[in-house]
Amino acid sequence: MLVSQRPKAILLLDDGTRFEGRAIGTIGTTVGEICFNTGMTGYQEIFTDPSYTGQIMVLASPQIGNYGVKEGETDAMDGEAEGRKVSISGLVVKKFSEVWSRPAGTGSLEDYLVKAGISGISDIDTRKLVRHIRDHGAQNAVIDSTGLDDAALNERLKAAPDMSGLELASTVTSKEPYDLGPEDGTYRVAVVDFGIKLNSLRCLLERGCHVRVFPMATPVENIMAWKPDGILLGNGPGDPGAMPAEVTHVKEVLETGLPVFGICLGHQLLAKAMGIGTEKMHHGHRGINHPVRNVITGKDEVTSQNHGFVVDREQAEKHPDLKITHIHLNDGSVAGIRLTGRPVFSVQHHPEAGPGPLDSQYLFDDFVQHMASQRKRTNSKPQHA
């Protein structure tokens, strides 16, 4: 369908800012917290990241859709998705390309969005919109391509929940445990699924691990009955401050004495389990080129990030049993912590991401090394032996 033939679409922000453009994806109305991602590539990975649940995504890259999508032949793990469904609530782009070309591609982005029931808007000034979000902060927005008037759209906005205080991980966690990798894997890793990205699982499999993904409400005693060598606290959506039961769950995980690795939401929940607060950011970190310094090694890393909440730095610095290991160089926010004298650590960014730089994937190697050292200390044998 040519742009001139596409129905008119409206984007209305909670502060009254209004854009007119053309509809993409499913014709409909959708509401969510508007945010932006500065990555120039990887739109399919962004759309399917469970951490983006409940959010309308603005892509800063000017042309989207030109390389189509790649779906797995038998399973999402085989494709380029980071989750088993599209997670964003809506999409905002400047130029939307219906013509796509890539040898590995399996279809167009338009068909992909329609199949997932995602509504969006194109042909607006996304540079202006990104600057507006940077200046005025994240807020709810509505996209409509059905012809609703502004009064009706404002009613939709009033009814939409604010991201602060919103628990979303329970909407994306797996329903049942499932296993990946060989039964005789070198290490057994229990993954607590708050909305885990599939590439985190791939990174563990590449390191010879046998992985079992557990729904986030799984009692710790059930996880321990599987006899894991380590526990990964995965990423996920929503406000960690709205998850007291999960904070208690993480405290119980820490009491196991096993190596623990937290990513993004898992990092925030680990901090809260240690009595450290989290806070909502003005407009969050979302992109594939965020600079982070590892203060232990002194090396800087180019990282992928996606979060709207952050660990309180002042409280983290004062904690006697915790050390800050990584700092975001743009704003000085906490990007990583570890517990002193224990094989427990976490990062705010996404070490599993591979947007080009693989600067942070060593963290999975560190996790494996912690499991190896723990096994040596306890003189235990592999569970499959």
Secondary structure, 3 states (H helix, E strand, C coil): CCHHHCCEEEEEECCCCEEEEEEEECCCEEEEEEEEECCCCCHHHHHCCHHHCCEEEEECCCEECCCCECCCCCCHHHCCCCCCCCCCCEEECCEECCCCCCCCCCECHHHHHHHHCCEEEECCCHHHHHHHHHHHCCEEEEEECCCCCHHHHHHHHHHCCCCCCCECHHHCCCCCCEEECCCCCCEEEEEEECCCCHHHHHHHHHCCEEEEEEECCCCHHHHHHCCCCEEEECCCCECHHHCHHHHHHHHHHHHCCCCEEEECHHHHHHHHHCCCCEEEEEEEEEEEEEEEEECCCCCEEEEEEEEEEEECHHHHHHCCCEEEEEEECCCCCEEEEEECCCCEEEECCCCCCCCCCCCCCHHHHHHHHHHHHHHHHHCCCCCCC
